């Protein structure tokens, strides 16, 4: 998702560009998990209750760039052992019926049919609810009945204490990619609508096949509206976060999706290449511009000396950062632009989480609060300008001195006997992922220069997961999941997960483990294993690519480098001026649907 409105920036001691950005105090603080006491060695600060074979060498190549200035040899060893362990977990799909084809994604990936006739066809999915309208016997335990009618009042799930059903998640073709908790049931009403309820009778999902609308209720009270239209358009309206309207368009017989985001009256857009995997349609990020090759090369190389950032949100105590002080702390110095970009992506996602949760506290009819954006008043910064040096020869900066107690208090940094939830080991894994996305964009930039069109799904999440190595992502929206114990739990913006399986074609999911989780209560705990929809994982990959791209543009190197607009982007329509009205209309329809 493009978060240019929340662009995060910094400054080195060599760059005195002091741009400050601001936002008011939060309306509704985000609950954070206090950092645990530092009682383990750096190698085990990941806090996972399982470990790999310590005698086995790491099977995954470490990042070619050096680790940050504060990453020691012990932490690197622990990271390698952890990666080796997750590499051994990769072939956990025991049943061929529930795993990806053995030959990878090449036979499973395909473009929408009849794309020369129109891109609208690509959004027609098997098992999306429309094909179930005339059926009276639904798959995976779905039954017909009159227990739930379309106009009945919705009984939301309780988040209070009580017995939790045990067992395995209940897979469903009606809600592909989103397994339900043990005891959940799906009922088809006489009108053809599909309702999924939890074991206690609370409504989790309502689908109207006639309109293509699905309404999902999270256990934390969140709601997500999704509408898939016959022409291939899509509308997504979360109760927290940024809504969007998506329309297909063609460029030289190639299908693209044009997504317009509506954030409190501000419109922005992104482009994607649609492709299918099994019964799932996915959208892979398509950049609207490419940087020159030396920018991508510079981003993954070392500085000649550590660069000391001057993050405005640290020195001025931005409210979003104060809320997240036990979760995230930026590095005191950077040995490569790669690690700066990693903190950029993390900070941007925390700003998005702050804005989303602050907006959810606004009562109906009240004006929305100002957000942490680039256009906010000067009292509250987001993140300062880039700690970037020229691409050819980075300007060295002095090594960062250890922070004083006063600096820790000002920055909200954890004390010496604790560590943030996002540990250096987790950042190292995220940096590896950022490096992959930079290299993927550089490949696409070369293809664009040669007038070559990427293959369907190239660079997408399926291709990446079929590389059979762990991949780490930042969660970009509210997710309602079921862990391996049968417990229903949630993840949200800025939580971090690592995918530990290949894509599962029949269920539309991949297995992941939670590395870092903000908050408590219904939140998925660290080390919990969950199945996540491939579409959600694709959104996470897109987010990392989009935000990394924006981060490159926020550096001095990126700002001074020439860029190229690909032809498909030049031919794309502008942001949909009717997006806000369409989103409001679908909200009204959803309210009528649920009575």
C-alpha angles and dihedrals in degrees: 000000000000110000099177088133087061096041111168119216144173142182135224124217086259093055115062097183100134107191114166126196129186152193135183126260113288119271092211119021117227112237111239132191115245113241114256121243114274098249100139134069117262090257092064102037090109087084095214116153093225134059137196129237103292090201092057116090118236112272097200120076112245122239110286090224121076121259122255120285093262098048110104132197093262092057091048091052092051090050092052092049091050092049090049089053094051090046088059090050094057098094096057095124098106097175120063088210092065101038137079117268113281092239093060128242098320095094095036100049116083139156120244115281120255092017091156089060092051142315091241092090095068096077096060104108132188109242095017092130099258094091090052096062096098097035123103096186114057127196126260099020098318110148136183122246148126099248091109124037127190093247097046118117113261116247105207124213117266118239094197125109120283143118115315116214111242126216140071126318114269111241119215137190090199089061099028114195094016112086117194129230121266111287095026118140136198120215130188114212124216088259090058097253120141121223124185118199134187123238090270092055096255115143116248102168138016119188126187107196092190093064099024090238124146124183118195124193118204122211089246093061096263121138131203124194119200124181122186111191128203092246091061096259121135135199121196120186117177121188087229122034136023122325123216144192119213129198130179123237135177130231116185091336092308118122121234134173121224113204122194116198119206113202112173094317095321116115126204132160144208135192129229140182111230121219136161134234114186105312094338125097114206135186119219118201117261112194118232090214138013128220124226115275094253091062092060091045092049092050093062099041131087128262114240087239133007116284118223113214127210103210108191093207089061099047095042099037101237111210093237090053093046088055090051099043094116092046107044136023122174119232118267091225138007129221092190139021085242093072092044089053090050091057088044091057093046093049092047091053091049090052089051090050091049092051094045096051094041089054093049090063094060112112118232112280095014119122112258117254121249114265138219096269140136090260096051122119118281095252094079122045125202104198128324129243123294127294088220132141129198113290097239101050117006112220108244122235130196120269112266114257118229110275117254123234089256091053090049091053092048094047094041089237119163117261121256093268096055139052133210121258090249096065125195088257091057090046089052090056091047090050089055089053092048088051090054092051092049091051091047091053091048089054091051090047090056091047090051091051088053093046091244121149116220117244117256109285094007109156091008129127096267093055090046096049091048089062084083099227130107117278124198124208141176115236111243104190143015110295125193106205142166118226126217091270092057094255116143110229141161140231127193145180115324095016111129127224135176121214111226102178139050120257115289108220100195096049098034091229144102128210119250140175123223112242101175129010129183121216133007141247109059093010119122108254124237112273091023113141116224139169111237126195115255089230090058091048089050089053089052092051090047090051093053092049094046094047094043088051090052090047091055088053090052093059123090088240093053094045093054097043122093118249134206125218110215117229094245089057093047088054094048120110120250121258111300106261090200094055096103092051092048091051092050091048093053090049089055092048091050091052090053091045092057096040 
